[in-house]
Amino acid sequence: MKILVTGAAGFIGSHLTERLLNQGHQVIALDDLSTGRVNYLKDVAAHPHLTFVKGSVLDQALLGKVLDGCEAVFHLAAVLGVKNTVDNPLKVIEGNIDSTRNVLELAYQKKIKVIFASTSEVYGKNTELPFQEHESNRVLGSTKTHRWCYATAKALDEHLCFAYEKMGLPITVIRYFNAYGPRQNGTQYGQVVPKFIEAALKGEPIPVYGTGDQARCFTHVNDIVDGTISCLDSKANGEIINLGKDEVTTINELATMIKRISNSTSLITHISYEEAYGKGFEDMEKRIPDITRAKELLNYSPSLNLETGLKQTIDWYRNNISEKNERP
Ligand SMILES: NC(=O)c1ccc[n+]([C@@H]2O[C@H](COP(=O)([O-])OP(=O)(O)OC[C@H]3O[C@@H](n4cnc5c(N)ncnc54)[C@H](O)[C@@H]3O)[C@@H](O)[C@H]2O)c1
């Protein structure tokens, strides 16, 4: 198939692009390089079926051109990260809503299936676990709390997907749960796995926010990509599908594992949410996906355990953090 991947030079997008090419697809990789790196596609740069286009999904003329002749689009381009959400709410709102509207409208005109990358954040601070795609409520706090604007923007994107589906566009919404792996951006977004690894490798304090008892389901990017590609199957049309591993790890456990696996001398420190994100920040205690639907529809079976996945990820950071200790 000829496939457009937006956000193709990003963390998940670059792994997805590599896999699609390895499976024999032709890939148009679109990225504005705001946080992505061309370097992340270096292993496939010379691939005859890859076309890299530097540009924005906010540019409708360009988007129309790159969509021509495609049979599917994986829409991953987004502005994300808890830190970004708190610091740059307007960027987050525009970067998610306007871009998705463009992708859906043009895909609708050209009759191209859309697979949209959404997030477990849309469940908000719901405490009824595990989260089920159709049954679980979204529980969000005040609109004065910027933390919720990413979840709200992604939820509105999902509504847009289903509005276009109602008009006949095949779409699939996937909700990722804490993806991790090589090439993830820790510095700009404050994503916890790369942030802890970078600190551990530099011998700096590993900063745990809050009590560290918050629990998440960390999912290796290879498993995320498996599930994402399976959504090309028409069985996934019109569905919302959780993609994650239903194995729970607290942030304290994560910090301890990363320190041990990387043989780091770093101290694990605790920092209050207020110190990290300012006054009024809210977080959710636990996030666990119900992956029954992914198993049934996609034969999804996330297999990489956290210990093995972290070893592989730490090795990548060890080999890629520059001498100046800059993000690779
Ligand atoms: N990483 C996770 O744990 C996670 C969890 C839930 C959802 N997601 C979603 O998965 C997708 C990919 O996330 P990621 O972790 O790979 O992030 P990422 O920042 O590494 O990737 C996003 C990519 O989009 C590009 N981009 C941003 N705005 C653009 C624009 N206007 N036009 C073109 N390109 C643009 C960036 O340069 C970057 O390469 C996002 O939609 C994100 O919301 C990720």
The ligand as an ORCA input file, in Angstrom:
! r2SCAN-3c Opt
* xyz 0 1
  N       4.662      8.456     23.375
  C       3.577      8.108     24.047
  O       3.652      7.487     25.110
  C       2.217      8.464     23.536
  C       1.127      8.176     24.353
  C      -0.134      8.481     23.905
  C      -0.313      9.044     22.637
  N       0.765      9.333     21.865
  C       0.519      9.928     20.546
  O       1.306      9.266     19.580
  C       1.739     10.186     18.577
  C       3.246     10.133     18.418
  O       3.846     10.516     19.654
  P       5.414     10.441     19.907
  O       5.603     10.023     21.308
  O       6.068      9.678     18.813
  O       5.793     11.988     19.842
  P       6.886     12.768     18.971
  O       6.882     14.173     19.407
  O       8.183     12.050     19.008
  O       6.273     12.683     17.524
  C       5.438     13.659     16.986
  C       6.046     14.086     15.675
  O       5.148     14.997     15.047
  C       5.912     16.033     14.454
  N       5.006     17.168     14.329
  C       4.466     17.939     15.314
  N       3.653     18.858     14.783
  C       3.670     18.670     13.432
  C       3.029     19.297     12.342
  N       2.200     20.335     12.519
  N       3.274     18.832     11.100
  C       4.109     17.787     10.895
  N       4.745     17.154     11.888
  C       4.525     17.593     13.145
  C       7.085     16.270     15.402
  O       8.190     16.873     14.780
  C       7.380     14.825     15.827
  O       8.324     14.233     14.958
  C       1.191     11.544     18.998
  O      -0.006     11.793     18.309
  C       0.923     11.379     20.477
  O      -0.095     12.246     20.921
  C       2.023      9.060     22.291
*
